[in-house]
Amino acid sequence: MAELIDRPALKAEMKELLRSAQVSPKGFVGLYLLLLMALNMVNSLASSGSPVTYGNPLGSFVNILTSLLGVVLQIGFILYCMDIRRGIRAGYLTLFDGFSFAGRVIGLAILQYVFIFLWSLLFFIPGIVATYSYRFAYLNLCENPELGCLEALAMSKRQTLGYKGQLFALDLSYLGWLVLAYLPSTLWVAYVFSQITTAYITGTAYTLPSTGVSFTISLFCSLWTVAVQLFYLASYQCTELGYYEIAKRTSGVSPNFGSERQEWDNEDSGLF
């Protein structure tokens, strides 16, 4: 049975835990985000010259590849936060630990995307519900890399029963940070959109910003996002792991082999 989680207390506990980390959370998050930024820049360069991704086969391939590499790096970040919660020293190389089971990570990422997409076809709300239903799938796989992809998803579905609303509230509590992190990017997109709209209304031609200007602004926006996320991303992930631990305990569903796993195996484990 789900229980009411004291979110402020849990967040305070995680912040205190991060202060005692042997490897700097800001340093680790900085490495993680800079690698993601590099992947995004590679993707942007590969996609340049074509207004649509499907019109550029190389851009499409690079986009898929960089997205999947980003997911594998995300697994390394999760593993780092798991070690912090367990009081284990996690070095910077932990960020690349996800590559040791990258096949399962990529398979899970693809299946999760497909299932959420299919639910979204019904309507917007079912897609959001599905996103929260599968929220713990990556965490299950991190805890037990031997899990099957479908099993990790099905476990998450059971674990999140009664917790979807609380997870949504957790996300809302970090909304201010999210807005601040992406404020420059949002303003830049809004400016470009307004210029295009004005040109369309007045019947004049819209001139794209020069490559140098676009690159400089994109780089500034990316660095701004990285700088802001340094202050909250590790705390957010560790707090979500706190929700995950509580959900495992109250649901009786654990990715580890043992009595809890056997009990779950004997029950309905359907994805839908």
C-alpha positions as CSV (number, residue, x, y, z in Angstrom):
1,M,0.0,0.0,0.0
2,A,1.3,3.4,-1.0
3,E,2.3,5.8,1.8
4,L,2.4,9.6,1.9
5,I,6.0,10.7,1.4
6,D,7.4,13.7,3.3
7,R,9.0,15.4,0.3
8,P,10.6,18.4,2.1
9,A,12.2,16.1,4.7
10,L,13.4,13.7,2.0
11,K,14.9,16.6,-0.1
12,A,16.6,18.0,3.0
13,E,18.0,14.6,3.8
14,M,19.4,14.1,0.3
15,K,21.0,17.6,0.3
16,E,22.8,16.7,3.6
17,L,23.9,13.3,2.1
18,L,25.3,15.0,-1.0
19,R,27.4,17.3,1.2
20,S,29.2,14.2,2.6
21,A,29.9,12.7,-0.9
22,Q,33.5,11.8,-1.4
23,V,33.4,12.8,-5.0
24,S,32.0,16.2,-5.7
25,P,28.4,16.0,-6.9
26,K,28.8,19.3,-8.8
27,G,32.0,18.0,-10.5
28,F,30.3,14.8,-11.5
29,V,27.2,16.5,-12.7
30,G,29.3,19.0,-14.6
31,L,31.2,16.2,-16.4
32,Y,27.9,14.5,-17.2
33,L,26.2,17.6,-18.6
34,L,29.2,18.7,-20.6
35,L,29.3,15.3,-22.3
36,L,25.6,15.7,-23.1
37,M,26.2,19.2,-24.4
38,A,29.0,17.8,-26.7
39,L,26.6,15.1,-28.0
40,N,24.0,17.8,-28.7
41,M,26.6,19.9,-30.6
42,V,27.6,16.9,-32.7
43,N,23.9,16.3,-33.4
44,S,23.4,19.9,-34.4
45,L,26.4,19.9,-36.8
46,A,25.3,16.7,-38.4
47,S,21.7,18.0,-38.9
48,S,22.8,21.4,-40.3
49,G,21.9,22.1,-43.9
50,S,18.6,20.4,-43.8
51,P,15.4,22.0,-42.4
52,V,14.0,18.6,-41.5
53,T,15.7,15.6,-40.0
54,Y,14.1,13.0,-42.4
55,G,15.6,15.0,-45.3
56,N,19.1,14.3,-43.9
57,P,19.9,10.6,-43.4
58,L,23.2,11.3,-41.7
59,G,21.5,13.8,-39.4
60,S,18.8,11.2,-38.6
61,F,21.4,8.5,-37.8
62,V,23.5,10.9,-35.6
63,N,20.4,12.1,-33.8
64,I,19.4,8.5,-32.9
65,L,23.0,7.6,-31.9
66,T,23.6,10.7,-29.7
67,S,20.2,10.2,-28.0
68,L,21.0,6.6,-27.1
69,L,24.5,7.5,-25.9
70,G,22.8,10.2,-23.7
71,V,20.6,7.5,-22.2
72,V,23.6,5.3,-21.4
73,L,25.3,8.3,-19.7
74,Q,22.1,8.9,-17.8
75,I,22.4,5.4,-16.4
76,G,25.9,6.2,-15.2
77,F,24.6,9.3,-13.4
78,I,21.9,7.2,-11.8
79,L,24.5,4.6,-10.6
80,Y,26.6,7.4,-9.1
81,C,23.5,8.7,-7.2
82,M,22.7,5.2,-6.0
83,D,26.3,4.8,-4.7
84,I,26.0,8.2,-2.9
85,R,22.8,6.9,-1.1
86,R,24.6,3.7,-0.1
87,G,27.6,5.5,1.2
88,I,29.9,4.0,-1.5
89,R,32.6,6.1,-3.1
90,A,31.8,6.5,-6.7
91,G,34.5,7.9,-9.0
92,Y,34.1,9.9,-12.2
93,L,34.4,6.7,-14.2
94,T,31.1,5.6,-12.8
95,L,29.5,7.8,-15.4
96,F,30.6,5.2,-18.0
97,D,29.4,2.1,-16.1
98,G,26.2,2.0,-18.1
99,F,28.2,0.9,-21.2
100,S,28.8,-2.5,-19.5
101,F,25.1,-3.3,-20.1
102,A,24.4,-0.8,-22.9
103,G,22.4,-3.3,-24.9
104,R,19.8,-3.7,-22.2
105,V,19.8,0.1,-21.6
106,I,19.2,0.8,-25.3
107,G,16.5,-1.9,-25.6
108,L,14.7,-0.5,-22.5
109,A,14.9,3.0,-23.9
110,I,13.4,2.0,-27.2
111,L,10.6,-0.1,-25.6
112,Q,9.8,2.7,-23.1
113,Y,9.6,5.2,-25.9
114,V,7.3,2.9,-28.0
115,F,4.9,2.2,-25.1
116,I,4.6,5.9,-24.1
117,F,4.1,6.8,-27.8
118,L,1.4,4.2,-28.2
119,W,-0.4,5.5,-25.0
120,S,-0.1,9.0,-26.2
121,L,-2.0,8.1,-29.4
122,L,-5.1,7.6,-27.2
123,F,-4.8,11.1,-25.8
124,F,-2.3,13.4,-24.1
125,I,-3.2,12.4,-20.6
126,P,-2.7,8.6,-21.0
127,G,0.8,9.4,-22.4
128,I,1.7,11.4,-19.2
129,V,0.3,8.6,-17.0
130,A,2.4,6.0,-18.9
131,T,5.5,8.2,-18.5
132,Y,5.0,8.0,-14.7
133,S,4.1,4.3,-14.8
134,Y,7.5,3.5,-16.3
135,R,9.4,6.1,-14.2
136,F,11.3,3.5,-12.2
137,A,12.2,1.2,-15.2
138,Y,15.8,2.6,-15.5
139,L,16.3,2.4,-11.7
140,N,15.2,-1.3,-11.7
141,L,17.8,-2.0,-14.5
142,C,20.5,-0.1,-12.7
143,E,19.9,-2.1,-9.5
144,N,19.9,-5.4,-11.4
145,P,21.4,-5.3,-15.0
146,E,20.3,-8.9,-15.5
147,L,16.7,-7.8,-15.7
148,G,14.8,-8.2,-19.0
149,C,13.6,-4.9,-20.5
150,L,9.9,-5.9,-20.3
151,E,10.4,-7.0,-16.7
152,A,11.9,-3.7,-15.7
153,L,8.9,-1.9,-17.2
154,A,6.4,-4.2,-15.7
155,M,8.0,-3.8,-12.3
156,S,7.9,0.0,-12.6
157,K,4.2,-0.2,-13.4
158,R,3.6,-2.1,-10.1
159,Q,6.0,0.1,-8.0
160,T,4.4,3.4,-9.1
161,L,0.9,2.4,-8.1
162,G,-0.3,5.1,-5.8
163,Y,2.8,7.2,-6.3
164,K,2.3,8.8,-9.7
165,G,0.7,11.9,-8.2
166,Q,3.5,12.2,-5.7
167,L,6.1,11.9,-8.4
168,F,4.3,14.6,-10.3
169,A,4.4,16.8,-7.2
170,L,8.1,16.1,-6.9
171,D,8.6,17.3,-10.5
172,L,6.6,20.4,-9.8
173,S,8.7,21.3,-6.8
174,Y,11.7,21.6,-9.2
175,L,9.8,23.5,-11.8
176,G,11.4,26.8,-10.8
177,W,14.9,25.4,-11.4
178,L,13.8,24.0,-14.7
179,V,12.4,27.3,-15.9
180,L,15.6,29.1,-14.8
181,A,17.8,26.5,-16.6
182,Y,16.0,26.9,-19.9
183,L,15.1,30.6,-19.7
184,P,17.7,31.8,-22.2
185,S,16.9,29.0,-24.7
186,T,13.2,29.8,-24.4
187,L,13.7,33.5,-24.9
188,W,15.8,32.9,-28.0
189,V,13.3,30.5,-29.5
190,A,10.5,33.0,-28.8
191,Y,12.5,35.8,-30.4
192,V,13.2,33.8,-33.6
193,F,9.5,32.7,-33.7
194,S,8.3,36.3,-33.4
195,Q,10.6,37.4,-36.2
196,I,9.4,34.6,-38.5
197,T,5.8,35.5,-37.6
198,T,6.3,39.2,-38.3
199,A,8.0,38.4,-41.6
200,Y,5.1,36.2,-42.6
201,I,2.4,38.8,-41.7
202,T,4.2,41.6,-43.4
203,G,5.1,39.5,-46.4
204,T,8.8,40.1,-46.1
205,A,11.6,37.6,-46.3
206,Y,13.0,36.3,-43.0
207,T,16.8,36.2,-42.9
208,L,18.3,33.5,-40.6
209,P,20.9,34.6,-38.1
210,S,24.5,33.9,-39.3
211,T,26.1,30.6,-38.3
212,G,28.4,32.4,-36.0
213,V,25.6,34.2,-34.2
214,S,23.5,31.1,-33.9
215,F,26.5,29.0,-32.6
216,T,27.4,31.7,-30.0
217,I,23.9,32.0,-28.7
218,S,23.4,28.2,-28.6
219,L,26.7,27.8,-26.7
220,F,25.7,30.4,-24.2
221,C,22.3,28.9,-23.7
222,S,23.8,25.4,-23.2
223,L,26.4,26.7,-20.7
224,W,23.7,28.6,-18.8
225,T,21.7,25.4,-18.6
226,V,24.7,23.4,-17.3
227,A,25.5,26.1,-14.8
228,V,22.0,26.1,-13.3
229,Q,21.6,22.3,-13.3
230,L,24.8,22.0,-11.2
231,F,22.8,23.2,-8.3
232,Y,19.9,20.9,-8.3
233,L,20.2,17.8,-10.6
234,A,22.0,15.5,-8.2
235,S,19.6,16.5,-5.4
236,Y,16.7,15.8,-7.7
237,Q,18.0,12.4,-8.8
238,C,18.8,11.3,-5.2
239,T,15.4,12.4,-4.0
240,E,13.7,10.4,-6.8
241,L,15.8,7.4,-5.6
242,G,14.3,8.0,-2.1
243,Y,10.8,7.7,-3.7
244,Y,12.0,4.5,-5.5
245,E,13.2,2.9,-2.2
246,I,9.9,3.6,-0.5
247,A,7.9,2.4,-3.5
248,K,9.9,-0.9,-3.6
249,R,9.2,-1.4,0.1
250,T,5.5,-0.7,0.1
251,S,4.8,-2.5,-3.2
252,G,6.9,-5.6,-2.3
253,V,8.4,-5.4,-5.8
254,S,12.2,-5.5,-6.0
255,P,14.5,-6.1,-9.0
256,N,16.8,-8.1,-6.8
257,F,16.6,-11.8,-6.8
258,G,15.1,-13.2,-3.6
259,S,11.9,-13.5,-1.7
260,E,10.5,-10.2,-2.9
261,R,11.3,-11.0,-6.5
262,Q,9.7,-14.4,-6.2
263,E,6.6,-12.9,-4.7
264,W,6.3,-10.5,-7.6
265,D,6.9,-13.3,-10.2
266,N,4.0,-15.2,-8.8
267,E,1.6,-12.3,-9.4
268,D,0.3,-10.6,-12.5
269,S,3.2,-8.7,-14.2
270,G,1.5,-7.3,-17.3
271,L,2.6,-4.1,-18.8
272,F,-0.9,-2.7,-19.4
